[in-house]
């Protein structure tokens, strides 16, 4: 089913409502004891761990979005639900990470969030919603309508003199980590801040909050590198704020990958500005 702009705006309101409710649930449950489980995933602990709160958040989101799924004949891709491949058949699909950054959630540090996107069959994001329960901060974007923070128009301004590297903790274990840091410090004239404790969605938002900043994952052969639901919402927000959200080689993100949900084949490179992303790609290649 093709969607009008009015339909998209209605669906954006649904996604904001779902993400906010789920974020409030997560915040409440973060004060309680909860069970932690492991599942099949990529080669990192972050992709293998989940909690009963992930499942509760997902159920709340699905309940909230169910009417829109039926009304607009939408497909669904959600982290804690098996991929039924309906995303290849329907014109649009909800792409949901009910608790992105489960490791920081377990550790009770900032860096976890709810992430919901509406993506078309070709892999283009039309809605992106990210809610940070720690700070009760809502980020969202609608294709063609700009980006918003707490419902107010949002633009990126350079916040710092120093460059900020936002990265997954797995990068700190990379065999070339020290060389990467040396190169980035040289590029930044010795001033480099590092943030390495968040999930993918908040890592992306921290790029925008700490400009000039970058966040990247190298392409790799083995499964991992995050999944479609880790990047779909932030890609929409970056597109609308005119920042850079692309593969590591500066191709369009493959947000409806046919053979997997993992993004390891492309890697990712997010930059608070396009020119910064291009310079860093050359430096890191």
CORFEN-V530269 format. One line per field, one symbol per residue. ss: DSSP state (@ for helix, = for strand, . for the rest). psi: psi as a letter, one per 30 degrees, with the letter a starting at -180 (. if undefined). Layout:
ss=???
psi=???
This chain:
ss=....@@@@@@@@@@@@@@@@@@@@@@@@@......===......@@@.===@@@@@@@@@@@@@@@@@@@@@..====.......@@@...=========.@@@@@@.....========....========....======...====..==.........====..@@@@@...@@@@@@@@@@@....====....@@@@@@@@@@...=====.........=@@@@@@@@@@@@@@..===...............=.....====..@@@@@@@@@@@.
psi=kkkleeeeeeeeeeeeeeeeeeeeeeeeffflklkklllkaagleeffkllfeeeeeeeeeeeefeeeeeeghklkjkegkkjggfffelflkkjkjfikheefeefhllgllkkklkklffgkkfkkkkkjfeghkkkllkkfgllkkhgkkklkkjflelkkjkllffeffkfgeeeeeeeeeeeghfjkkkkhglleeeeeefeefhkkllklkkklelkbgllefffeeeeeeeefghajjllegglkkighkfflflgffelljkkfkeeeeeeeeeef.
